[in-house]
């Protein structure tokens, strides 16, 4: 127990001071106006998004962008009237495409995006999800960042719903763990190999996408945003931050909704590797479970080490809780939330090995989807 407590404390010392300051609240782009406004094609893949697509498209068409802007909605076999809602907008800047049947080897979202890219004519491509609402200054702000810093890709993690009890307990931790996996400071550092993006908001130069092989180069990826960022960062600079100008309107009212969101890609993230799964579970136990256990049931300096590690974890979580307007009282309970995410990751592996896959938008995903 003493050795485990010491290891847990050592890991937290490293995470706090040597892991890209992942726990910090930023960066967040402030509204800005670009000096140069190249043409932008906005591609929105949608599958059964009738509930959200109207608000999403209206927010995109209301962008205060001085350059030429075109919105391309790609309907991916919706059965709920998504296209009917979109057509009611009757805006000449909106193009609606029906995606043809998905070929083997393509993930659904990437196939839909590829159809939008084929129809695009903008110098810049803006990929965004159908359940996101954008403030009028959002596109201009992204372009300003891209142009001012000479970047190839700009991405933001949009604000997620945090209203229901399940969301308030689980959603801030989701963002926290994402930052732990992909510290934004390291993503934005050209000297670091860490690369990531958030799929809800990705602005990329069209010539950069072509140079990395287009979407076809990653056609089977389920974690498409991180895969794309990795391809781009090998040759150019990228940026990842938090968005104060875009938010998701998709609710996760129950814990099972968050579980499904995590289980959909958790085992994919581990490369379908049992060894990586085992290492992940062991790491989660060491980092999250050992500190509170040793604090409550240990003795002497082992208990002190456990308490310090637990306090470090809670303190690191505070900036994320503040971002979501949640009480700091929740910070010490992060290990319990980590247990939930660990279980969802194991559940993702079970889904894979028992052939159940994961149902997402009425489509079953497995290793080859």
Residue pairs with C-beta under 8 A, 6 or more apart in sequence:
1 294
1 298
1 302
2 298
2 300
2 301
2 302
2 305
4 286
4 290
4 294
5 290
5 291
5 294
5 298
5 302
5 303
5 305
5 306
5 309
6 302
6 305
7 286
7 290
8 286
8 287
8 290
8 291
8 294
8 305
8 306
8 309
9 291
9 305
9 306
9 308
9 309
9 312
11 286
11 287
11 309
12 287
12 291
12 308
12 309
12 312
12 313
12 316
13 312
15 22
15 23
15 180
15 287
15 312
15 316
16 23
16 312
16 316
19 180
19 183
20 183
20 184
20 185
20 186
20 189
20 192
20 194
21 183
21 185
22 179
22 180
22 183
22 184
22 185
22 316
23 176
23 179
23 316
23 317
23 319
23 320
24 184
24 185
24 319
25 242
25 319
25 320
25 322
25 323
26 184
26 241
26 242
27 184
27 188
27 241
27 242
28 241
28 242
28 243
28 244
29 141
29 142
29 145
29 156
29 241
29 243
29 244
29 245
30 141
30 244
31 137
31 140
31 141
31 245
32 137
32 140
32 141
32 144
32 145
32 148
33 66
33 140
33 144
34 140
34 143
34 144
34 146
34 147
34 148
35 144
35 147
35 148
36 147
37 65
37 66
37 67
37 140
37 143
38 67
38 122
38 123
38 124
38 143
39 67
39 68
39 69
39 70
39 121
39 122
39 123
39 124
40 65
40 67
40 68
40 69
40 70
40 122
40 123
40 124
40 125
40 126
40 139
40 143
40 203
41 70
41 72
41 116
41 117
41 119
41 120
41 121
41 122
41 124
41 125
41 126
41 206
42 60
42 69
42 70
42 71
42 72
42 126
42 128
42 139
43 72
43 74
43 113
43 116
43 117
43 120
43 125
43 126
43 127
43 128
44 53
44 56
44 57
44 60
44 71
44 72
44 73
44 74
44 116
44 128
44 129
44 130
45 74
45 76
45 99
45 109
45 112
45 113
45 116
45 127
45 129
45 130
46 53
46 73
46 74
46 75
46 76
46 78
46 82
46 86
46 112
46 130
47 75
47 76
47 77
47 78
47 82
47 108
47 112
47 361
47 362
47 363
48 78
48 79
48 80
48 82
48 361
48 362
49 56
49 78
49 80
49 82
49 130
49 131
50 78
50 80
50 81
50 82
50 84
50 85
51 80
52 130
52 131
52 249
52 250
53 73
53 82
53 85
53 86
53 130
54 85
54 86
54 88
54 89
55 133
55 249
56 128
56 129
56 130
56 131
56 132
56 133
56 134
56 249
57 71
57 73
57 86
57 89
57 94
58 89
59 133
59 134
59 135
59 136
60 71
60 128
60 134
60 139
61 71
61 89
61 91
61 93
61 94
62 136
63 69
63 134
63 136
63 138
63 139
63 140
64 136
64 137
64 140
65 139
65 140
65 143
66 140
67 143
68 122
69 93
69 122
69 139
70 93
70 95
70 120
70 121
70 122
71 91
71 93
71 94
71 95
72 95
72 97
72 116
72 119
72 120
73 83
73 86
73 94
73 95
73 96
73 97
73 130
74 97
74 99
74 112
74 113
74 115
74 116
75 82
75 83
75 86
75 96
75 97
75 98
75 99
75 112
76 99
76 102
76 108
76 109
76 111
76 112
77 99
79 362
82 130
83 96
83 98
86 94
86 96
87 96
95 119
97 115
97 116
97 119
99 111
99 112
99 115
100 115
102 108
102 111
103 111
104 368
105 219
105 220
105 368
106 114
106 219
106 220
107 219
107 220
107 221
107 222
107 224
107 365
107 369
108 361
108 363
108 369
109 199
109 224
110 215
110 218
110 219
110 220
110 221
110 224
111 219
113 127
113 215
113 224
114 214
114 215
114 216
114 219
117 125
117 209
117 214
117 215
120 206
122 206
123 205
123 206
123 207
124 143
124 146
124 203
124 204
124 205
124 206
125 203
125 204
125 205
125 206
125 209
126 139
126 142
126 202
126 203
127 199
127 201
127 202
127 203
127 204
128 134
128 200
128 201
128 202
128 246
129 199
129 200
129 248
131 248
131 249
131 250
132 158
132 200
132 201
132 246
132 247
132 248
132 249
133 246
133 247
133 249
134 245
134 246
135 245
135 246
137 245
138 201
138 243
138 245
138 246
139 203
141 245
142 154
142 156
142 201
142 203
143 203
145 151
145 154
145 239
146 153
146 154
146 203
146 205
146 239
149 237
149 239
150 237
151 236
151 237
151 238
151 239
152 204
152 205
152 208
152 232
152 235
152 236
152 237
152 238
153 197
153 202
153 203
153 204
153 205
153 208
153 228
153 229
153 232
153 236
153 238
153 239
154 202
154 203
154 204
154 238
154 239
155 196
155 197
155 198
155 201
155 202
155 203
155 225
155 229
155 238
155 239
155 240
155 241
156 198
156 200
156 201
156 240
156 241
156 242
156 243
156 246
157 175
157 178
157 198
157 200
157 201
157 240
157 241
157 242
157 243
158 198
158 200
158 201
158 243
158 246
158 247
158 248
159 242
159 243
159 244
159 246
159 247
159 248
160 167
160 171
160 174
160 175
160 247
160 248
161 167
161 171
161 247
161 248
161 249
161 250
161 251
161 252
162 168
162 171
162 172
162 324
162 325
162 326
163 251
164 251
164 252
164 253
164 254
166 252
166 253
166 254
166 255
166 257
166 258
167 251
167 252
167 253
167 258
168 324
168 326
168 330
169 255
169 330
169 337
170 252
170 255
170 258
170 337
170 340
171 252
171 258
171 324
172 317
172 320
172 321
172 323
172 324
172 326
172 330
173 317
173 320
173 334
173 337
173 338
173 341
174 258
174 261
174 262
174 341
175 320
175 323
175 324
176 316
176 317
176 320
176 334
177 338
177 341
178 196
179 320
181 196
182 194
182 195
182 196
182 226
182 240
183 194
184 240
184 241
184 242
186 192
186 194
187 194
187 195
187 196
187 229
187 233
187 238
187 239
187 240
188 238
188 239
188 240
188 241
190 237
193 233
195 226
195 229
195 230
195 232
195 233
195 238
196 225
196 226
196 229
196 240
197 225
197 226
197 228
197 229
197 238
197 240
198 225
198 240
199 224
199 225
200 246
200 248
201 243
201 246
202 225
202 228
204 228
204 232
208 232
208 235
208 236
209 215
211 235
212 228
212 231
212 232
212 234
212 235
213 231
217 231
218 224
218 227
218 228
218 231
220 368
220 369
221 227
221 228
222 264
222 265
222 268
222 365
222 369
223 265
223 268
223 269
229 238
229 240
232 238
242 323
251 257
252 258
252 261
255 340
258 344
259 340
259 344
259 347
260 358
260 359
260 360
262 341
262 344
262 345
262 348
263 344
263 345
263 347
263 348
263 351
263 358
264 348
264 358
264 360
264 365
265 348
266 344
266 345
266 348
266 349
267 277
267 345
267 348
267 349
267 351
267 352
268 348
268 367
270 276
270 277
270 280
270 345
270 349
272 352
272 367
274 349
277 345
277 346
277 349
280 342
280 345
281 342
281 345
281 346
284 338
284 339
284 341
284 342
285 342
287 313
287 338
288 313
288 334
288 335
288 338
288 339
288 342
289 335
289 338
289 339
290 306
290 309
291 306
291 307
291 309
291 310
291 313
291 335
292 306
292 310
292 332
292 335
293 306
294 302
294 303
294 305
294 306
295 303
295 306
295 307
295 310
298 306
310 332
310 335
313 334
313 335
314 331
314 332
314 334
315 331
317 330
317 331
317 334
318 328
318 331
321 327
321 328
321 330
321 331
322 328
348 358
350 356
351 357
351 358
352 366
352 367
355 366
357 364
357 365
357 366
357 369
358 364
358 365
359 365
363 369
